[in-house]
Amino acid sequence: MTPTVALALGWAVVVTVALRDRLDRMLVGTHVRTLGSARRPMWVRLGRPDVRHVLPGSLVRVAAGLRTRRRSRSETARLQQDLPLTIDLISLAMSAGVAPQQSVALAARWGPSGTAAVLAAVDHATRVGTPFRDALTNAGAAHPVVAPLMEVLVLGDSLGAPAGTSLDRLAAEARADIRRDAEARARVVPVKLLFPLVFLVLPAFGLLTVVPALLASLRHT
């Protein structure tokens, strides 16, 4: 065998081994990818949106829910603040001889904006044919804060009895509820002040007073 033929056979063996190793690696990679795709969830194999696409939508829904609850709490607090004055207006109108339905209309016109919107909806419902009692009941179901007022007005309209005493007691209870809520919020304020005190004020005090003294003492030693 001549040296040229031997060299050619050697190169042929090297190329064959290299091609075989490359083919084996390709087959192994294909098998691994097949197993991996088989183990994936069905919604991934079918080409449905993965978590990276679903997650932003979930975050948007959560943020929308939090914003809705915050708006609902704000509306409830506003109605609670406006309720005593609204009760006083209705009680004053009824004590002057105005019928309950007209008293509600007057309170919707001249009362605070929060409860005025609720009473305006009641007045509008009665104008389009809804019975006054049903309109009051629906308003109380939609806004639980004003439900006690609506119940007193329903009883006064049903029995025809003067509701001045009940309205006065209801206004006193509403003011007591506002006072209790204010006291509860005031008790929470010191707890909320602990965070800036511990994490902001005290570290700043240490940096401005203790650290310079330590640096000066270390410089003199």
N, C-alpha and C positions, 0 to 999 in steps of 0.2 A: 504494500500500500504506500503510495507516494505521500509525501508531506502535505501536498495540496488537498488530496482527498481526505486525509485524516483531519485537517483543519476544517474542511467543509462539514464533515460528519460531526465534529465537535460543536460547531456553531449550530448545526441543526438540532442536536440534543439540547443545547442551552435554550434555543428559541422554543422548542417543544415544551420543555419543563416550565418556562416562563408563561407560555400561553395556557398550559394546563392549570397552573396556580391561579392565574387571573380568572379563568373560567370557573374554578372552584369558588373563588371569593364572590364572583357575581351570583352564582347559584345560592350560596349561603345568604347573601344579602337579600336576594329575592324571597327566600324562604322566611327570613326574619321579618321582612316587611309584611308578608302575607299573614304571619301569625299576629303581628301587632295590629293590623287592620281588623283581623277577626276578633281580637280582644277589645277593640274600641266599642263604645256605646253605639246602639243602633242609630241614634239621631246623628252621630258623627259620620257613620258609614253611608247614611242616606243623604248626606250633604246639607243637613239642617244647620242653622246658626249655632256656633259653639258658645261657650260661656263668655268668651271675650266680647261677643256681640250681644249676648243676652244681659250681661251685667250692667252696662250703661242704662238700659231700659228699666231694670229693676231699681237702680239708684234714682232715676227720675221719678218713678212711682213712689218710692219711699219719701223723697223730698216733697213731692206733691201732697202726700198724706200728712206729713209733718206741717206743711204750710196750711193745709185745710184745718187741722186741729188747732194750730195757733190762731188762725182767724176765728174759729168757733169760740175759743176761750176768750179772745178779745171782745167778740160780740156779746158773750155772756156777761163779762165784767161790765161792759158799757150799759147793758140793760139793767144790771143790778144797781149801778150807780144812778140811773135815771128813774128807777121804779118809785122811790119815795115821793119825789116831786109830782110824778104822774098821778099817783094815788091821791095826793092832796088836791090836784086840779079836778079830778073826777069827783072827789068828795065835796069840794066846794060847789061845783056845778049842781050836783044832786041835792045838796042842802038848800040851794037857791030855787029848787022846784023844777030843775031840768030833768027830763027823762033819761034813763041810763044810756039809750042809744045815742041821743044828742050829746050827752056828756062825753061819751067816747069820741064822737066827732070833734067836739071842742078840744079835748085833750090831744087828739091827733093833729089839730091845727096849731095849738099854742104850746104843746108840751115839748120836752127834750127830744132831740132828733132820734135817739135810739129807740125809745118806746113809741115815739110818734109814728115811725114807719110801721110798727106792728099794729097800732090802733088804726092807722090809715088803711091797712089791708083789711081789717075788720069792717071799717066803714064802707070801703069799696065793695066788699062781699055782700053786705046788707043792701047796698044800692042796686046790685044786679040780681037780687032775688033770693039770696041765701038768708034763712032765718037768723035772727040776731043771736040766739042761743047757740046755734050750730057754728056761726062765725067765731064766737068767743071760744067755744070748745076747740075748734081747729087751731086757733091762735095759741091757746094754752098747750096743745099737743106739740105744735111746732117750736114753741119757745117755753121750755119748762120754767124759766125764771119768772115769767109773768103769769104762770098757770094759777097761782093763788088769787091774783086779782081777777082773772077771768072767772074763776069759780064763784067768787063773791058777787060779781056782776050777774052771772047766770042765776044764782039763788035770788038776788034782788029782783031780777026781771021775772022770774017764775012765780015767786011768792007775793010780789008787789009790796014787800016790806021795806022800810028805809034801811039803807046799807051804810049810813054814816058811821055808826059805831064800829062796824066790822072793818070799814075802810081805814078808820083812824088806828085801830089795833094793827091792821096789816101794814100800814105805813111805819108804825113804831117798830114792828118786827123787822121790816126791811132795813131800817136805819141801824138796828142792832146787828143785823147780819153784816152790813157794811163795816161797822165798827170792829166786829170780831175778825173779819178778813184783814182789815188794816193792822190790827194788833198782831195777827199771825205773820203777816209779811214783815212787820217790824222786828219780830223775834228772830226771823231768818237772816236779817241784815248782818249781825255780828259774825255769823258763820260764813257768810259770803265774803266778808272782809278779811278772813283769815288767810285766804290764798294770796292776795297782793301783799299782806303784811309779812307772811312767812317767806315767800319766794321773791319779793321785790324790795320791800323796805329794809328788812333785816340784812340781806346780802349787801345792799347799797351802804347801809350803816357800817357794816364790817369793812367794806372796801375803803371807806372814807376815814375811818377812825382807827380800827385795829391794825389793818395792814400797813399803813404808814409808820405806826409806832414800832411794829415788828421789824420793818425794813431799817428803821433808824437804829434800833438796838443791835441788829445784826451788823450794821455798818460800823458801829463803834467797837464791837468785839474783835 
